[in-house]
Amino acid sequence: MNEKNLNFAGEWNQAGGMSRHMAQDKQPTVLSDIYQAEINIAIWRREKSTTLQYSVKEFLALNPTFQKEMVLTPQDALSRVSESFDNNMTEVSEDIAELVDMFCYLFELKQAGMRLKVLDRAMCPKFHVDKVPCRLVTTYQGMATEWLPHELVDQTKLGWSCNGLPDSESGLYQSENDIQQLDCGDVALLKGTLWEGNENAGLVHRSPGLIVNEKRLILTLDFK
């Protein structure tokens, strides 16, 4: 077996018998592609609404340290999120409620765990995989999530296996050019290690570094 075949065999074994790749589109229907076994990230490249962008900036100005965790249903998401914003920021509330509804519908869930946070530093600065079935992530303001294509990652270098070395030196990936990044406003589904059949192929990702005085507003939705 030549070197190319050896590498392919290694990738096949690491991924549990299959390579993984990305699905992306400007239509929200692309999110359903996450059900395909070979997809470990589905990205809805949505266009940013001007009114939503204005509402987000206003929200950050009024709530520079906002952090909220809630369990929401499609039925109560709008009212409960609106209440947490003191019934202001209608566009942000409506967008979150719409994403909760989409997330629950897609995965046949009665409720979802929501986290909405304003950050001034990287929340998870090291590359990692999530121990969840799947997580929805969108960044309303600031730099968005960074991730690595599955075929370019040595997952044996994740976590404690890096021997204390930074990701750039551990052998987790070979080049800074390997690092991909979502755009602000993108809605992404990141498949985790608790998705059946994806135990060794969760999407490797991290929070982006932020410059001084930069604010990031991020929303995540999880199974509950």
FENWOHU-V501675 format. One record per helix or strand of 3 or more residues. SS is the DSSP state (helix for helix, strand for strand). FROM is the first residue (numbers start at 1). TO is the last residue. If there is no record, write none. Layout:
SS	FROM	TO
SS	FROM	TO
This chain:
helix	3	14
strand	21	25
helix	28	35
strand	39	44
helix	50	62
strand	67	72
helix	77	84
helix	90	107
strand	112	119
strand	134	141
strand	146	148
helix	150	152
helix	155	157
helix	159	162
helix	167	170
helix	176	178
strand	179	181
strand	187	191
strand	204	206
strand	216	223
